[in-house]
Amino acid sequence: MHNLKTIRENSDFFKKKIIDRNVKINFEELLKLDKKNREIIQKKEKLEQEKKAISKTKDKTQFEKSKKISKEIEALEKTQKELKEKINPILNFIPNIALDDVPVGKDEKSNKELKIEGNTPKFAFKVKSHYEIGTRLNLMNFDIATKTSGSRFVFLKGKLAELERAISNFMLDIHTKEFGYQEISPPLIATEDTMFGTGQLPKFENDQFQLKLEGEKKKYLIPTAEVILTNMVKESSIDIKNLPLRLVASTACFRKEAGSYGKDTKGMLRQHQFYKVELVSIVEPTKCSEELERMISCAEEILKRLKLPYRSILLSTGDMGFSAEKTVDLEVWIPSENKYREISSCSSCGQFQSRRMKSKYKDEKNKSDFLGTLNGSGLAVGRTLIAIMENYQNSDGSITIPDPLRPYMNNLKKI
């Protein structure tokens, strides 16, 4: 969330940067409303001073005048409330400002490929998709899931369910034991203000699964553990000695995928419910860039150890998420599609989320400032499963289990 004063003092800069984000914001209307609001604040302050001066005189003849001033203040407060109800919706829809090294563009066509790692496998047989492999092994069932839950769900069974669990545990062990992340087992439900804090609301409300609980305010199933982990510091002040905070969680995630009608309808690539190992860092804002590189390398290490070919992509201004100032995606090779698909997205959000969450830290001089926040997938568990099934498939329809995962599956070599 942006400071209105900063927008006011740098309006030309903001207008250009928001155009780069491919978003339309009525800055003229926003600044006009802001000006009216500031005028009301000045009038109100003047009247309050006048009322205070009258009360000090204890002159009963001035009682009617004081009463009149009170009514005027009340009317101004009502007008101010109405103005804020017009200002906030505009302010809340302004995305984060992209860093200068982010490529400017309308969509993914302007993304920049940073590097390619690993060799794509060569097969001496016709490559099968993950859903063909899974259904032929009788370990993956979409039909039953459709009957019980609707489209975009799946049942994993037996050794395939065990492999999914092994992937998650492997990721958690690497991130906690080697990279210093603290494992968290969080709630999977978030309040409206929690979702606002990380930027899912109000803009992306249609993508969320809302819970209707009688007598309670709006609540949502989390679309990613980023929401709940980042909000662990909301409305708080952290001592600089406790930074950085590095958190990791493996959770189910829930998304409507409202804008994805007709896309990836087969298989597990785009599900309403999926599992993901999420990384979150809370840092001093000046260390966001450094922490982003560290987070990306942590996610990459999982792919390297599993020997899955991948590439890294720097997202353009038009393809980044609402709260991000810079995002690097990792895309894993999917043989059946003959292309790379996203498996991780690592973003620096600067102070954008912390302003919305009212999350601050105090430095050595006891000076207070907003925190820096980052998040990234380390990795998407379902898509890692897909990548393993396809890259490690054999001509007889079996799947070779990657070496690092075998200790998690009683040293099983194949499914």
C-alpha positions, 0 to 999 in steps of 0.5 A: 500500500502506498502513502498518499503523501508520497503519491501527492509529492511524486505524482508524475513518477507514480503515474508513469510507474503505474502505466508500466504495470498495465493498470489504470488508476484515476490519479486526478480524482485521487489527488482531488479527493485528497486535497478536499480531505486535507482542507477539511482537516485544516478546518476541523483543527481550527474549529477544535482549537477555537472550541478548546479556547472557549472551554478554558474561559469557562464563560457560560455566554459562549456555550451556544457558540461552543455547541455550534462549533461541535455541530460543525466539527461533526458535519466535517467528520461526516464529510471526511468519512465520505471522502475516505470511502472514495479515496480508499478504494482507489488507493487499495487498487494501486499495485506495488511499484516495480524496481528499475531492473524489471523489464517493462511490458504488458504481459509474459511476452516481455519476460526475460529469460535469465538462465537454463539449468540441466539437460532435458531428457531424451526418450526412446519411446513415446512420452506419456503425460503425468495423468496418463502415467498415473491413471495407468498405474491406478494411482491417480483418479480424476473421475472419483474426485469429480463425483465427490468435489467437482472439476479440478480435483484429484485422488492420489493413491498408494505409492503416488500419495506417498511420493507426494508426501516424500517430496514435501518432507524432502523440501521441508528438511532442506529448507529447515536444516540447511537454509535456516527457515523455521517450520510453521504449521499455520491455520488454513483460514484467513480473515478479510484484513489478513487477506488485505494485508498481503494484497489478495483483497480487494482486487482478487476476491473473485479468485478466493474461496470464501467461508460463510460462517454464521455471525462471523466476518468474512473468512477465506481459505488461504490461496497460499501460505504466504498470506498467513505466514507474512501476517504473523508480523501484522500490527506489530513492531519487531526488534532489529535483532530478531531480523531476518525472520525466515519461515517455511510451511507446507500447506494445502492451498485453495484457488478458484482459478476464476480467470483460467476457464478452459486452461490446463483442464487435463491433469494436475497442473491447475487445481482448486486444491494443491500443496505447496512449500512456501518460503517467507522472509521478513527483513530490513527493507534495504536487504530485500534484493539480497534476500530475494537472491538467497530465496531464489537459490534455495528454491533452485537447490531443490530442483538441482538435487532432484535433477529436474531441468529448469529455467529462471525468468524475470517477470515483466511489469505487466506479468508480476503479482499485485504486491511484488516489486520484482519477481523471478519465476522458476519453470520446470521442464514438462516433457509431454508438453515440450515446454517449461512450466512455472514451479516457483515464483519468488517475489520481493514486495519491499514495504508494500505489504508491511504498510498494509499490515502495519508491520514495523521494526525498530533499528539500533537507534530505536527508530521505527520503519516498515519491514521488507517482506518476500515470499516464494515457492520452495516448491509447488509440491503437485507440480514437482510430482508432475515433473518427476513423473514425466522426467523420470518415466520409463518405457514400461510405464513405471516411474524411477524415484529420484535418489534424494527421495528414496530415504523417504520411501523405504529406499523404493527405487520405482513405482 
